[in-house]
Amino acid sequence: MSSITTDQGIVHYEVFGRGQPVILLHGWLGSWGVWQETMAYLGRYYRAYALDFWGFGESGKKRDSYDVADFVSLVDQFMEQLGITQAPLVGHSMGGTVALSVAIQFPHRVSRVAVIGSPIVGSSLSFALKLAGYKPIAFLVYHQMTLFKLGIRLSAPLITKDPRWPDMMNRDLSQTTLESFLYSIASLRRTDLRPFLSQIQVPVLGMYGDQDVIVNPNQWLVLKQGVPHAQIARYEAAGHFIMLDQPQAFVHRLQEFLAEETQPDILRVRTTAS
């Protein structure tokens, strides 16, 4: 367990492997833990860093703001303090939205970006997630956490095939505050990266599961329209958590993107191997 101290709070991170750095960013209500298997694989080739956003996991929770813009600043500060001049960013869901935003606002920091099930436009979020961005709804859900966790367990088969996911979510939810729960998803709902995507010049990989019920999987089209050089990998048998539903196909494709200069523009992954 490692951490850095910023003027805006403590940032917890984990690191594995040796070599050139790769930075992994988790999604809403998540933590670095979603990347454990990915880190074990990437650690053969890279020095993989996975951090917790402020308000999540083991990072600091004494803040008034948990907007996407705050997490963009966090990544910049994280890289500055660890002496990482430039690195690939890999982000899941909200983490991918943050990664793209870093590439837009701090282009010197980013050598390439891979996003997994990430919203380009906040309106692509599921109806339930949009509701969570309204204070009365968030307050009610957060203070009925037992029922919320039960709902997650019951809906889990629709979200991912990995039976470990509900327990992972329960652990991460226990480390989430009402403020980070509310403000982060409210900010993500308001996000629209389309006017800025043309500024991204580095290689981009969009990975989307066709069975995603959290973020509309057609966001790959929005990404491709905004970043014509982006590579797209679609996973017919995966949902929002591709790294859990099809881990082998996921890590192999990610490693290819990180290591190679050119790839097919659009790749369909039909395998159901896990």
PyMOL commands that set and color helices and strands:
alter all, ss='L'
color gray80, all
select helices_A, chain A and resi 32-42+68-82+94-105+107-109+122-124+127-132+135-142+145-159+165-173+178-190+194-199+219-226+242-245+247-259
alter helices_A, ss='H'
color red, helices_A
select strands_A, chain A and resi 2-6+9-16+21-25+47-51+87-92+110-116+204-209+231-235+266-269
alter strands_A, ss='S'
color yellow, strands_A
deselect
rebuild
show_as cartoon
